[in-house]
Amino acid sequence: MSIGEASMEGDRATARDWVGLAVIALPCMLYTMDLTILNLAIPVISRELMPTASQLLWIVDIYGFFVAGALLVMGTLGDRIGRRRLLLIGATSFGLISILAAFAANAPMLIAARALLGLAGATLAPSTLSLISSMFRSSRQRTFAVSIWIASFSFGAALGPVVGGVILDHFSWRALFVVPVPIMLLLLAVGPKLLPEHRNMQAGRLDVASAALSVAAVLPVIFGIKTFAEGGDAVLAAVAIIAGLGCGYLFARRQLTIAEPLLDLRLFRRLEISAVLGLNILDFFLIFGIVLMTSQYMQLVLGLKPLQAGLWSLPDGLGFVVGSLLTSSLLRLMRPALVLGLGLAFGAIGLFTMTQVGGPDSLYVLIVGTTVFSIGLAPCAAIIADLVVGASPVERAGAASALNETSSEFGGATGIALLGSLVTFIYRANLHATLPRGIDEASGVLALRGIGSAVEVADGLGASGDGLLAAAQSAYVDAMRTSLSCAAVIAVIAAIAAVSLFWNRKAE
């Protein structure tokens, strides 16, 4: 009898299942560690590779978009070939591509490597979450296991800045991409012994055309938004957006006409599923949307070194861990709708707190705001993941997990892209109006690319660059405040919607 079969004979998970959960936490921790490490390195990468503002955003979020585009494929593949096997294949690929990324010579090469990492990373989340659904059949145990799963992501996010700060203080940013290798080697060593294998022999075939259309629907739209925000060719931006929307239409039409769709759109006829996934998109839109802003603010406006910024990011990451682990206890005290609503409201308070940066106590204001925000939104992510997985049959757990993760990644990457583009747009407008006299045209053009480029230009101008630096930092702070205010309003609206839509649902 296999481990998976043993754990499914009754409602209670075995000791091996709980040890397996700890193994599952490894790639989850790595997943967000890799993302937060890179965010911390953005100023260093900006100085060395000199990317445009658009390229900089692509370096950060193309990973998330390629993950989102490939998740549905990987979820179905895991159901077919085995979730443990897919996880181990993904771990091997992730480690090898990480080494490739470390040798990127310019921004386009780094973007390409990050895209490949996204494809490999797409195997991790659906494999791990679907394994949890196979190992933990008791609803209470599954809720706690999913909370641990979310907490492992949060712990990786908290650990990433510290590890990244130490590395950046002593080595090149390229060393950051070597970090995943030993973790993946550990997973490959213990995974086959501790994780059960589970597959659905009747799983549908993979539809490559649908996978290509899903990616083609997302990337051009975001490219168009970024191009417009950076002040690029408006015609090119419009064509890209229209092309992406056209691919999205073709994708949806194909799913409704083929026998075995990559994404069964009939699921969205159920208001509960649509509402859960929509709320998940908003949740991760907010979570990831502020990461890039706060990282750049600490280093490029407050002047913190990478290690200092990493250490000051710890309360934020630990807040997510605490919030995730509180989920089960909160659900025993109140309805899921109240937990979701209060969590999003708490998140809005944190965002409004962050809008008060700019004074002498800006660092402390930022830390309090990000910590409150993270404690509030963490239970929302855990509850949503549990709702999606718990409502799906075991044989389709991979596809269901992929759908949950697709919405998470799409929301997170869209948050980075849209809020990042909003910051860039407002920053450009503010700085263009306040550029000091005496700044040559070439330096002004570079400074308008983004706060990272402005700091680099100001350093090269010596004493005459002080005025440019002050103007750029002021423009960025104003842009950041406006974007955080918009995010806070979105959180309030989402809180009201969550309470209204899920009020009749009771905790299991």
Stockholm file with secondary structure:
# STOCKHOLM 1.0

chainA/1-508         MSIGEASMEGDRATARDWVGLAVIALPCMLYTMDLTILNLAIPVISRELMPTASQLLWIVDIYGFFVAGALLVMGTLGDRIGRRRLLLIGATSFGLISILAAFAANAPMLIAARALLGLAGATLAPSTLSLISSMFRSSRQRTFAVSIWIASFSFGAALGPVVGGVILDHFSWRALFVVPVPIMLLLLAVGPKLLPEHRNMQAGRLDVASAALSVAAVLPVIFGIKTFAEGGDAVLAAVAIIAGLGCGYLFARRQLTIAEPLLDLRLFRRLEISAVLGLNILDFFLIFGIVLMTSQYMQLVLGLKPLQAGLWSLPDGLGFVVGSLLTSSLLRLMRPALVLGLGLAFGAIGLFTMTQVGGPDSLYVLIVGTTVFSIGLAPCAAIIADLVVGASPVERAGAASALNETSSEFGGATGIALLGSLVTFIYRANLHATLPRGIDEASGVLALRGIGSAVEVADGLGASGDGLLAAAQSAYVDAMRTSLSCAAVIAVIAAIAAVSLFWNRKAE
#=GR chainA/1-508 SS CCHHHHHHSSSSCCHHHHHHHHHHHHHHHHHHHHHHHHHHHHHHHHHHHCCCHHHHHHHHHHHHHHHHHHHHHHHHHHHHHCHHHHHHHHHHHHHHHHHHHHTCCSHHHHHHHHHHHHHHHTTHHHHHHHHHHHHCCSHHHHHHHHHHHHHHHHHHHHHHHHHHHHHHHHSCGGGGGGTHHHHHHHHHHHHHHHSCCCCCTTCCCCCHHHHHHHHHHHHHHHHHHHHHHTTCCHHHHHHHHHHHHHHHHHHHHHHHHSSSCSSCGGGGGSHHHHHHHHHHHHHHHHHHHTHHHHHHIIIIISCCCHHHHHHHTHHHHHHHHHHHHTHHHHHHHSCHHHHHHHHHHHHHHHHHHHTTTTSTTHHHHHHHHHHHHHHHHHHHHHHHHHHHHHTSCGGGHHHHHHHHHHHHHHHHHHHHHHHHHHHHHHHHHHHHHHCCTTCCHHHHHHHTTCHHHHHHHHHHTGGGGHHHHHHHHHHHHHHHHHHHHHHHHHHHHHHHHHHHHHTTCCCC
#=GC SS_cons         CCHHHHHHSSSSCCHHHHHHHHHHHHHHHHHHHHHHHHHHHHHHHHHHHCCCHHHHHHHHHHHHHHHHHHHHHHHHHHHHHCHHHHHHHHHHHHHHHHHHHHTCCSHHHHHHHHHHHHHHHTTHHHHHHHHHHHHCCSHHHHHHHHHHHHHHHHHHHHHHHHHHHHHHHHSCGGGGGGTHHHHHHHHHHHHHHHSCCCCCTTCCCCCHHHHHHHHHHHHHHHHHHHHHHTTCCHHHHHHHHHHHHHHHHHHHHHHHHSSSCSSCGGGGGSHHHHHHHHHHHHHHHHHHHTHHHHHHIIIIISCCCHHHHHHHTHHHHHHHHHHHHTHHHHHHHSCHHHHHHHHHHHHHHHHHHHTTTTSTTHHHHHHHHHHHHHHHHHHHHHHHHHHHHHTSCGGGHHHHHHHHHHHHHHHHHHHHHHHHHHHHHHHHHHHHHHCCTTCCHHHHHHHTTCHHHHHHHHHHTGGGGHHHHHHHHHHHHHHHHHHHHHHHHHHHHHHHHHHHHHTTCCCC
//
